[in-house]
Amino acid sequence: MTDVAQNLVEVQGLVKAAAERVGRSVDEVTLVAVSKTWPVEHVQLAVDAGQKILGENKLQEGQVKIPAMDQSLEWHFIGGLQRNKVRKVLGLFQCVHSIDSLKLARYADGVAADMGVKPKVLLQVNIGAELSKGGFELDEIRESFAEVMQLGNLDVKGLMCIPPAVSTPDQARPFFKAMVTLRDELASQHGVDLPELSMGMSGDFEVAIEEGATMVRVGSSIFGGRSYPVG
């Protein structure tokens, strides 16, 4: 078994244990293996070990890897999304985690209509109100959510966040709790289903699962420490 395959098994075990600790089924949690900076050959080790859902945060890397790998794989775009890259991202990725403003949502809706696609998307929330991070502010998402949901060419599945950097995983717990509260509030007030909460990365995905994450974005714990860029 390769190191990547062994790492994947260990992460899968941690996902399962975290879910079971709070009475959830492991089937409620999607593991997105984030392969940024790693070449196709390295990513393939995880695919060979059974991983079918992969994440990238740069379009350029997706443009290299996605056409070169099995077309049955599901790819998630998790990085910041610039308007001038929306068309190419929607043409490559099955799910976009980073719709971070009403303006971007409107633009992506128009592009999707032009392309004849209806991508799965998540709305990125700046849950820590950090100036350095993108995402809807809490007041902003509450004010604009109804309009976002009326955009007919986006399949809004839920919310995503990147919590503030903390020294221990437990310190991220309040931010994950706040995301659950926000999701439940929006779903209830607007009468919609928001099944997905993308939150938790290599350092804190177990806590995120305990608090209700349905998608966790795990890279270095599977592929190893990143040491070089691609391209």
C-alpha positions in Angstrom: 0.0 0.0 0.0 1.3 3.4 -0.9 1.7 6.2 1.7 -1.2 8.0 0.0 -3.4 5.0 0.1 -2.5 4.4 3.8 -3.2 8.1 4.6 -6.5 7.8 2.9 -7.5 4.8 4.9 -6.5 6.6 8.1 -8.5 9.7 7.2 -11.5 7.7 6.3 -11.3 6.0 9.7 -11.1 9.4 11.4 -14.1 10.6 9.5 -16.1 7.5 10.5 -15.1 7.8 14.1 -16.0 11.5 14.3 -19.4 10.9 12.8 -20.1 8.0 15.1 -19.1 10.0 18.2 -22.2 12.2 17.6 -24.5 9.6 16.3 -24.1 10.3 12.6 -23.6 7.9 9.8 -20.3 8.1 7.9 -22.5 8.2 4.8 -23.6 11.7 5.7 -20.1 13.0 5.2 -18.4 13.5 1.8 -14.6 13.4 1.8 -13.2 15.8 -0.8 -9.5 15.0 -1.3 -7.8 18.3 -2.1 -5.0 17.6 -4.6 -3.7 21.1 -5.1 0.0 21.3 -6.1 0.3 17.5 -6.6 0.8 16.1 -10.1 -1.5 13.6 -11.8 0.7 10.7 -10.9 0.4 11.4 -7.2 -3.3 12.1 -7.2 -3.8 8.9 -9.1 -2.5 7.0 -6.0 -5.6 8.2 -4.1 -7.9 7.3 -7.0 -6.4 3.9 -7.2 -7.2 3.5 -3.5 -10.9 4.3 -4.1 -11.1 8.1 -3.8 -13.6 9.4 -6.4 -14.2 13.0 -5.3 -11.3 15.5 -5.6 -10.9 19.2 -5.0 -8.8 21.9 -6.6 -8.4 25.6 -5.6 -6.8 26.8 -8.9 -8.3 26.6 -12.3 -4.9 26.1 -13.9 -4.3 22.9 -12.1 -7.8 21.6 -12.8 -7.2 22.3 -16.5 -4.2 20.0 -16.4 -5.5 17.2 -14.2 -9.2 16.8 -15.0 -8.8 15.9 -18.7 -5.9 13.6 -17.9 -7.7 11.5 -15.3 -10.7 9.2 -15.3 -13.8 11.1 -16.5 -16.0 9.4 -13.9 -14.3 11.4 -11.1 -16.1 14.2 -9.4 -14.2 17.5 -9.2 -15.0 20.3 -6.7 -13.6 23.9 -7.1 -12.8 25.2 -3.7 -10.7 28.2 -4.3 -11.6 31.9 -4.7 -13.5 32.3 -8.0 -12.7 35.3 -10.2 -15.3 36.4 -12.7 -13.0 35.9 -15.7 -12.6 32.3 -14.8 -16.2 31.4 -14.2 -16.9 30.0 -17.6 -13.9 27.7 -17.6 -14.6 26.5 -14.0 -18.2 25.7 -14.8 -17.0 23.7 -17.8 -14.7 21.5 -15.7 -16.0 21.2 -12.2 -19.2 19.5 -11.0 -19.4 21.6 -7.8 -18.2 25.1 -6.9 -17.8 25.8 -3.1 -16.9 29.4 -3.4 -19.7 31.6 -4.6 -18.8 34.5 -2.3 -21.1 37.4 -3.2 -24.4 38.3 -4.8 -22.6 39.9 -7.6 -20.6 36.7 -8.4 -23.8 34.6 -8.0 -25.6 36.8 -10.6 -22.7 36.6 -13.0 -22.3 32.8 -12.6 -26.0 32.4 -13.2 -25.8 34.2 -16.4 -22.8 32.2 -17.6 -24.5 29.0 -16.6 -27.5 30.0 -18.6 -25.4 30.8 -21.6 -23.6 27.4 -21.3 -26.8 25.4 -20.8 -25.6 24.0 -17.4 -26.9 24.1 -13.9 -23.9 23.6 -11.6 -24.1 22.6 -8.0 -22.8 25.5 -5.9 -22.2 26.5 -2.3 -22.3 30.0 -0.8 -19.1 30.9 1.0 -19.7 32.6 4.3 -17.1 34.8 6.0 -18.1 33.3 9.3 -15.2 35.0 11.3 -15.8 38.4 9.7 -12.2 38.5 8.6 -11.0 41.3 6.4 -8.5 39.0 4.7 -11.1 36.5 3.6 -13.8 36.5 1.0 -17.4 35.3 1.5 -20.8 36.7 2.3 -20.9 38.6 5.6 -23.7 37.3 7.9 -25.9 40.4 7.3 -25.2 40.2 3.6 -26.2 36.6 3.1 -29.4 37.1 5.1 -30.3 40.1 2.9 -29.4 38.6 -0.4 -30.3 34.9 0.1 -33.8 35.2 -1.4 -32.4 36.7 -4.6 -29.7 34.1 -4.8 -32.3 31.3 -4.5 -34.3 32.8 -7.4 -31.3 32.5 -9.8 -32.6 29.7 -12.0 -29.3 28.3 -13.3 -27.5 27.6 -10.1 -28.3 24.6 -8.0 -27.6 26.0 -4.5 -26.8 23.1 -2.2 -25.7 24.8 0.9 -22.9 26.8 2.6 -19.1 26.7 2.9 -16.7 28.4 5.3 -13.0 28.7 6.1 -12.9 29.6 9.8 -10.3 31.9 11.3 -6.9 30.3 12.0 -6.8 28.8 15.5 -4.2 27.1 17.6 -6.4 24.0 18.4 -9.2 22.4 16.5 -11.6 22.9 19.4 -11.3 26.6 19.0 -12.9 26.3 15.6 -16.0 24.7 17.0 -17.9 27.9 17.7 -17.6 28.9 14.0 -18.8 25.5 12.8 -21.8 25.8 15.3 -22.5 29.2 13.9 -22.6 27.8 10.3 -25.1 25.2 11.3 -27.3 27.8 13.0 -27.1 30.0 9.9 -27.9 27.2 7.5 -30.9 26.1 9.6 -32.1 29.7 9.8 -31.9 30.3 6.1 -33.5 27.0 5.2 -36.4 27.6 7.6 -37.1 31.2 6.8 -37.0 30.6 3.0 -38.5 27.1 2.9 -35.6 25.6 1.0 -33.4 22.5 1.5 -29.7 23.3 2.1 -28.3 19.8 2.7 -24.6 20.6 2.4 -22.2 22.3 4.8 -18.6 22.3 3.5 -16.4 23.0 6.5 -13.3 21.4 8.0 -9.9 20.8 6.5 -6.9 18.7 7.5 -6.4 20.4 10.9 -10.0 20.5 12.1 -12.2 18.2 10.0 -13.0 15.9 12.9 -14.4 18.8 14.9 -16.3 20.0 11.9 -17.9 16.6 11.4 -18.9 16.5 15.1 -20.7 19.9 14.6 -22.5 18.9 11.4 -20.2 19.2 8.3 -21.4 17.2 5.4 -18.3 17.9 3.3 -14.7 18.1 4.5 -11.9 19.3 2.4 -8.8 17.3 3.3 -5.5 17.7 1.4 -2.2 17.3 3.3 -3.4 14.6 5.6 -4.0 12.4 2.5 -1.4 13.6 -0.1 1.4 14.7 2.3 2.9 18.1 2.9 3.0 20.4 -0.1 6.4 21.3 -1.3 6.1 22.6 -4.8 3.6 24.2 -7.2 2.4 22.8 -10.5 2.7 24.9 -13.6 
